[in-house]
Amino acid sequence: MSTSKKPLKPDDFPVNTEGRRIKKQDGKPIADAEDPTVAADVAERLNDDEARREEDKWSA
C-alpha cells in the first residue's frame, strides 16, 4: 500500500491496474491487491464511484 494517507482527487481518475497493483492516472501506485482480479474489481468500483460523484456534482 501507498504510505500516503491523502485522499484521491478527481485528477487521479480513472485509476488503472497493472497486475496486482492499483495506480493513479499519473502512474503512482495507491494499493496492492491479493490478485489481479481483485485489483481490477477495486479499480472498477473506484472509477464507478468517482463517475457517480462527478455526475451528482453537476446535477445539483
DSSP file (Angstrom, degrees, kcal/mol; ACC not computed):
  #  RESIDUE AA STRUCTURE BP1 BP2  ACC     N-H-->O    O-->H-N    N-H-->O    O-->H-N    TCO  KAPPA ALPHA  PHI   PSI    X-CA   Y-CA   Z-CA
    1    1 A M              0   0    0      0, 0.0    30,-0.2     0, 0.0     2,-0.1   0.000 360.0 360.0 360.0 154.4    0.0    0.0    0.0
    2    2 A S        -     0   0    0     28,-1.2    28,-0.1     1,-0.1    30,-0.1  -0.402 360.0-139.2 -67.6 147.2    1.0    3.6   -0.5
    3    3 A T  S    S+     0   0    0     -2,-0.1     2,-0.2     2,-0.0    -1,-0.1   0.640  75.6 101.1 -82.5 -14.5    2.4    5.4    2.5
    4    4 A S        -     0   0    0      1,-0.1    -2,-0.1     2,-0.0     0, 0.0  -0.515  53.6-166.9 -72.8 135.0    0.4    8.5    1.6
    5    5 A K        +     0   0    0     -2,-0.2    -1,-0.1     2,-0.1    -2,-0.0   0.247  48.4 122.4-102.8  10.2   -2.8    9.0    3.6
    6    6 A K        -     0   0    0      1,-0.1     3,-0.1     3,-0.0    -2,-0.0  -0.487  66.5-113.5 -74.7 141.4   -4.1   11.7    1.3
    7    7 A P        -     0   0    0      0, 0.0     2,-0.1     0, 0.0    -1,-0.1  -0.330  37.5 -94.9 -69.6 157.0   -7.5   11.1   -0.3
    8    8 A L        -     0   0    0      2,-0.0     5,-0.0     1,-0.0    16,-0.0  -0.442  39.2-145.6 -70.1 146.0   -7.7   10.6   -4.1
    9    9 A K    >   -     0   0    0     -2,-0.1     3,-2.1    -3,-0.1     4,-0.4  -0.718  27.8-104.5-109.0 161.9   -8.5   13.7   -6.1
   10   10 A P  G >  S+     0   0    0      0, 0.0     3,-1.4     0, 0.0    -1,-0.1   0.830 120.6  60.7 -54.7 -32.8  -10.6   13.9   -9.3
   11   11 A D  G 3  S+     0   0    0      1,-0.2    14,-0.1    13,-0.0    -3,-0.0   0.685  93.0  66.6 -68.7 -16.5   -7.4   14.3  -11.3
   12   12 A D  G <  S+     0   0    0     -3,-2.1    13,-1.7    13,-0.1    -1,-0.2   0.610  89.2 133.9 -77.6 -12.0   -6.2   10.8  -10.1
   13   13 A F    <   +     0   0    0     -3,-1.4     2,-0.1    -4,-0.4    11,-0.1  -0.653  39.1  42.1-100.3 152.8   -9.0    9.1  -12.0
   14   14 A P  S    S-     0   0    0      0, 0.0     2,-0.2     0, 0.0    30,-0.1   0.509  78.8-152.7 -77.3 146.5   -9.5    6.9  -13.8
   15   15 A V        -     0   0    0     28,-0.3     2,-0.3    -2,-0.1     9,-0.2  -0.550  12.7-159.6 -80.9 153.9   -7.4    4.5  -11.7
   16   16 A N  E     -A   23   0A   0      7,-2.5     7,-3.3    -2,-0.2     2,-0.4  -0.792   8.0-128.4-128.1 168.6   -5.8    1.6  -13.6
   17   17 A T  E     -A   22   0A   0     -2,-0.3     2,-0.3     5,-0.2     5,-0.2  -0.912  13.5-174.0-121.2 151.8   -4.3   -1.8  -12.7
   18   18 A E  E >  S-A   21   0A   0      3,-2.5     3,-1.7    -2,-0.4     2,-0.4  -0.808  72.6 -56.0-139.5  94.9   -1.0   -3.4  -13.5
   19   19 A G  T 3  S-     0   0    0     -2,-0.3    21,-0.1     1,-0.3    20,-0.1  -0.585 122.8 -15.9  68.0-123.5   -1.2   -6.9  -12.2
   20   20 A R  T 3  S+     0   0    0     -2,-0.4    13,-2.8    -3,-0.1     2,-0.3   0.544 119.0  97.2 -87.0  -8.6   -2.0   -6.7   -8.5
   21   21 A R  E <   -AB  18  32A   0     -3,-1.7    -3,-2.5    11,-0.2     2,-0.5  -0.663  60.3-152.4 -91.7 134.8   -1.1   -3.0   -8.3
   22   22 A I  E     -AB  17  31A   0      9,-3.2     8,-3.3    -2,-0.3     9,-1.4  -0.909  22.0-169.2-103.0 129.3   -3.7   -0.2   -8.5
   23   23 A K  E     -AB  16  29A   0     -7,-3.3    -7,-2.5    -2,-0.5     5,-0.1  -0.896  19.8-121.3-125.2 149.5   -2.3    3.0   -9.9
   24   24 A K    >   -     0   0    0      4,-2.9     3,-2.1    -2,-0.3   -11,-0.2  -0.241  46.4 -91.2 -73.6 172.4   -3.5    6.6  -10.2
   25   25 A Q  T 3  S+     0   0    0    -13,-1.7   -13,-0.1     1,-0.3   -12,-0.1   0.818 128.2  55.3 -55.6 -34.6   -3.7    8.3  -13.5
   26   26 A D  T 3  S-     0   0    0      2,-0.1    -1,-0.3   -14,-0.1   -14,-0.1   0.453 121.6-106.3 -82.5   0.8   -0.1    9.6  -13.2
   27   27 A G  S <  S+     0   0    0     -3,-2.1    -2,-0.1     1,-0.3    -1,-0.1   0.361  73.9 138.7  94.2  -5.1    1.1    6.0  -12.7
   28   28 A K        -     0   0    0      1,-0.1    -4,-2.9    -5,-0.1    -1,-0.3  -0.580  56.2-117.6 -75.0 132.2    1.8    6.3   -8.9
   29   29 A P  E     +B   23   0A   0      0, 0.0    -6,-0.3     0, 0.0     3,-0.1  -0.416  32.9 175.8 -70.4 142.9    0.7    3.1   -7.1
   30   30 A I  E     -     0   0A   0     -8,-3.3   -28,-1.2     1,-0.4     2,-0.3   0.581  63.3  -4.3-118.2 -20.5   -2.0    3.5   -4.5
   31   31 A A  E     -B   22   0A   0     -9,-1.4    -9,-3.2   -30,-0.2     2,-0.4  -0.983  51.2-135.5-166.9 158.3   -2.6   -0.1   -3.4
   32   32 A D  E     -B   21   0A   0     -2,-0.3   -11,-0.2   -11,-0.2     2,-0.2  -0.985  25.4-155.6-119.1 134.3   -1.7   -3.8   -4.0
   33   33 A A        -     0   0    0    -13,-2.8   -13,-0.1    -2,-0.4     4,-0.0  -0.495  31.1-104.3-102.1 173.7   -4.5   -6.4   -4.0
   34   34 A E  S    S-     0   0    0      1,-0.2   -14,-0.1    -2,-0.2    -1,-0.1   0.866  99.5  -8.1 -66.2 -37.1   -4.4  -10.1   -3.3
   35   35 A D  S  > S-     0   0    0    -15,-0.1     4,-2.2   -16,-0.1     3,-0.4  -0.963  78.0 -95.5-154.2 167.4   -4.6  -10.9   -7.0
   36   36 A P  H  > S+     0   0    0      0, 0.0     4,-2.4     0, 0.0     5,-0.2   0.815 119.6  56.9 -59.4 -32.6   -5.1   -9.2  -10.4
   37   37 A T  H  > S+     0   0    0      2,-0.2     4,-2.0     1,-0.2     5,-0.1   0.919 108.8  45.6 -66.0 -42.7   -8.9  -10.0  -10.4
   38   38 A V  H  > S+     0   0    0     -3,-0.4     4,-2.7     2,-0.2     5,-0.2   0.911 111.8  52.6 -65.7 -42.2   -9.4   -8.3   -7.1
   39   39 A A  H  X S+     0   0    0     -4,-2.2     4,-2.5     1,-0.2    -2,-0.2   0.920 109.9  48.2 -59.4 -44.4   -7.3   -5.3   -8.2
   40   40 A A  H  X S+     0   0    0     -4,-2.4     4,-2.3     2,-0.2    -1,-0.2   0.893 112.1  49.6 -64.2 -39.6   -9.4   -4.9  -11.4
   41   41 A D  H  X S+     0   0    0     -4,-2.0     4,-2.3     2,-0.2    -2,-0.2   0.923 112.2  47.2 -65.7 -44.6  -12.6   -5.1   -9.3
   42   42 A V  H  X S+     0   0    0     -4,-2.7     4,-2.7     2,-0.2    -2,-0.2   0.924 112.6  49.4 -63.1 -44.7  -11.5   -2.5   -6.8
   43   43 A A  H  X S+     0   0    0     -4,-2.5     4,-2.6    -5,-0.2   -28,-0.3   0.913 110.9  50.0 -61.6 -43.2  -10.3   -0.2   -9.6
   44   44 A E  H  X S+     0   0    0     -4,-2.3     4,-2.6     2,-0.2    -1,-0.2   0.913 111.8  48.0 -62.2 -42.7  -13.6   -0.5  -11.4
   45   45 A R  H  X S+     0   0    0     -4,-2.3     4,-2.6     2,-0.2    -2,-0.2   0.910 111.9  49.3 -65.4 -42.2  -15.6    0.2   -8.3
   46   46 A L  H  X S+     0   0    0     -4,-2.7     4,-2.3     2,-0.2    -2,-0.2   0.927 113.1  46.9 -61.8 -44.3  -13.4    3.3   -7.5
   47   47 A N  H  X S+     0   0    0     -4,-2.6     4,-2.3     2,-0.2    -2,-0.2   0.907 113.1  48.6 -64.8 -42.0  -13.8    4.6  -11.0
   48   48 A D  H  X S+     0   0    0     -4,-2.6     4,-2.3     2,-0.2    -2,-0.2   0.909 111.6  50.0 -63.4 -42.3  -17.6    4.0  -11.0
   49   49 A D  H  X S+     0   0    0     -4,-2.6     4,-2.3     1,-0.2    -2,-0.2   0.914 111.8  47.4 -63.4 -43.1  -17.9    5.7   -7.6
   50   50 A E  H  X S+     0   0    0     -4,-2.3     4,-2.5     2,-0.2    -1,-0.2   0.887 110.2  52.7 -66.3 -38.6  -16.0    8.8   -8.8
   51   51 A A  H  X S+     0   0    0     -4,-2.3     4,-2.3     1,-0.2    -2,-0.2   0.914 111.0  47.4 -62.7 -42.2  -18.0    8.9  -12.0
   52   52 A R  H  X S+     0   0    0     -4,-2.3     4,-2.6     2,-0.2    -2,-0.2   0.902 110.9  51.7 -64.0 -41.5  -21.2    8.9   -9.9
   53   53 A R  H  X S+     0   0    0     -4,-2.3     4,-2.0     2,-0.2    -2,-0.2   0.917 111.3  46.7 -63.0 -43.7  -19.8   11.6   -7.6
   54   54 A E  H  X S+     0   0    0     -4,-2.5     4,-1.8     2,-0.2    -1,-0.2   0.906 112.4  50.4 -64.5 -41.6  -18.9   13.9  -10.6
   55   55 A E  H  X S+     0   0    0     -4,-2.3     4,-1.5     1,-0.2    -2,-0.2   0.911 110.6  49.3 -62.5 -43.0  -22.4   13.3  -12.1
   56   56 A D  H  X S+     0   0    0     -4,-2.6     4,-1.0     1,-0.2    -1,-0.2   0.875 107.2  55.7 -64.2 -37.4  -24.1   14.2   -8.8
   57   57 A K  H  < S+     0   0    0     -4,-2.0     3,-0.3     1,-0.2    -1,-0.2   0.900 111.3  43.3 -62.4 -40.8  -22.0   17.3   -8.5
   58   58 A W  H  < S+     0   0    0     -4,-1.8    -1,-0.2     1,-0.2    -2,-0.2   0.732 111.9  53.1 -79.6 -21.5  -23.1   18.6  -11.9
   59   59 A S  H  <        0   0    0     -4,-1.5    -1,-0.2     1,-0.2    -2,-0.2   0.598 360.0 360.0 -88.6 -10.7  -26.8   17.6  -11.4
   60   60 A A     <        0   0    0     -4,-1.0    -1,-0.2    -3,-0.3    -2,-0.1   0.472 360.0 360.0 -79.9 360.0  -27.1   19.5   -8.1
